Amino acid sequence: MRHLASALAGVVLAVRAVSAQPAEPTEAHMRTVAERIVALEASRQEATGTVATIDSLLSMYSDSVVYEDAESGSVVRGKGTIRKLMLQYLGSIRRVAASSARMMVGRRVVVVETATRMEILQARTWVPVSRNQIRVIEFGADGLVRRILDYPG
């Protein structure tokens, strides 16, 4: 009887340990978040972009999110720091035309490829720009974005 009680206690502990582990984000969740990020990234910089647009975007990020830009080599850590930088670019683009994003989904990661045409405000002049980009979006077990890597396409 004592062995049966010990075995049952072991099973209960094992079940609790497994159920206490965070669930993996689903492919559908990661794809939806990636699509929202692509849309909000452009709209936050347009003239219609607001602080609320930025906050909506950042609601999908963990507090300790890391952003890396491969071309410039810059690394930005933390949601608060990223928010401050994003605020500087409100209204900095117009006439955005983006192709449908191509996505590849893996375990806790989405790779997004986009092609975008827009006008960027430089020295009080609107300059047409085309940009191809590959973005790697990594997720934590909680489904929040923990790291973003941008590469020129």
C-alpha positions in Angstrom: 0.0 0.0 0.0 2.8 2.3 0.9 4.4 1.8 -2.6 1.1 2.5 -4.3 0.8 5.8 -2.4 4.4 6.7 -3.3 3.7 5.9 -7.0 0.5 8.0 -7.0 2.3 10.9 -5.4 5.0 10.6 -8.1 2.5 10.6 -10.9 0.7 13.6 -9.4 4.0 15.6 -9.1 4.9 14.7 -12.7 1.5 15.8 -14.0 1.8 19.1 -12.1 5.3 19.6 -13.5 4.2 19.0 -17.1 1.1 21.2 -16.7 3.2 24.0 -15.1 5.4 24.3 -18.2 4.2 27.1 -20.4 2.4 26.1 -23.6 4.1 26.8 -26.9 2.6 29.6 -29.0 0.6 28.1 -31.9 1.5 28.6 -35.5 -1.8 30.5 -36.0 -1.0 32.9 -33.1 2.6 33.6 -34.3 1.3 34.2 -37.9 -1.4 36.6 -36.7 1.1 38.5 -34.5 3.6 38.7 -37.4 0.9 40.1 -39.7 -0.1 42.7 -37.2 3.5 43.7 -36.7 4.0 44.2 -40.4 0.8 46.4 -40.6 1.5 48.4 -37.5 5.2 49.0 -38.3 4.2 51.0 -41.4 1.1 52.7 -39.9 2.9 53.9 -36.8 5.3 55.9 -39.0 2.6 57.5 -41.3 0.9 60.8 -40.6 -2.0 58.9 -39.1 0.2 57.1 -36.7 -0.3 57.8 -33.0 1.1 56.9 -29.7 -1.8 54.4 -29.4 -0.6 52.8 -32.7 2.9 52.3 -31.1 1.4 51.0 -27.8 -0.7 48.5 -29.8 2.4 47.3 -31.5 4.4 47.1 -28.3 1.6 45.1 -26.6 2.8 42.1 -28.5 6.4 42.5 -27.2 7.8 41.2 -24.0 9.2 43.8 -21.6 12.8 42.6 -22.3 12.4 42.5 -26.1 15.5 43.0 -28.2 15.6 44.6 -31.6 18.6 44.2 -33.9 19.2 45.8 -37.2 21.8 43.8 -39.2 22.6 46.6 -41.7 23.5 49.2 -39.1 24.6 46.8 -36.4 22.4 48.5 -33.8 20.9 46.6 -30.9 18.0 48.1 -28.8 17.0 46.4 -25.6 13.7 46.8 -23.7 10.2 47.8 -24.6 10.6 51.3 -23.0 13.7 52.1 -25.1 12.1 50.9 -28.3 9.0 53.0 -27.5 11.0 56.2 -27.1 12.8 55.6 -30.5 9.5 54.8 -32.3 8.0 58.1 -31.0 10.7 60.0 -33.0 9.4 58.6 -36.3 5.7 59.4 -36.1 4.7 61.0 -39.5 8.0 60.2 -41.1 6.7 58.2 -44.1 3.7 58.5 -46.5 2.2 56.8 -49.5 3.1 53.3 -48.3 2.5 50.4 -50.6 3.6 47.1 -49.3 3.4 43.7 -51.0 1.8 40.9 -49.2 4.2 39.5 -46.7 5.6 36.0 -47.3 6.0 34.1 -44.1 7.7 30.9 -42.9 6.8 29.7 -39.5 9.0 27.5 -37.3 9.1 26.6 -33.6 8.8 30.0 -31.8 9.8 31.9 -34.9 8.3 33.6 -38.0 10.5 34.8 -40.9 8.7 37.6 -42.8 9.8 38.9 -46.2 8.3 42.2 -47.4 8.7 44.6 -50.3 7.6 48.2 -49.6 7.5 51.4 -51.6 7.0 54.7 -49.7 8.1 58.2 -49.4 10.4 59.2 -46.5 10.8 62.7 -45.2 14.4 63.8 -45.4 15.5 67.4 -44.8 11.9 68.7 -45.4 11.6 66.8 -48.8 9.7 63.6 -49.5 12.0 61.1 -51.2 10.7 57.9 -52.8 12.2 54.7 -51.4 11.8 51.0 -52.1 12.8 48.6 -49.4 13.0 44.8 -49.4 13.3 43.4 -45.9 13.6 40.1 -44.1 12.5 40.2 -40.5 13.0 37.3 -38.0 10.4 37.5 -35.2 11.2 35.2 -32.2 8.6 34.4 -29.6 8.8 33.3 -26.0 6.8 30.4 -24.6 4.2 33.0 -23.5 3.5 34.0 -27.1 5.1 37.5 -26.7 7.8 38.7 -29.1 11.2 38.5 -27.4 13.5 39.3 -30.3 13.3 41.0 -33.7 16.1 40.9 -36.3 15.9 43.0 -39.4 17.9 42.3 -42.5 17.9 44.1 -45.9 16.3 41.9 -48.5 
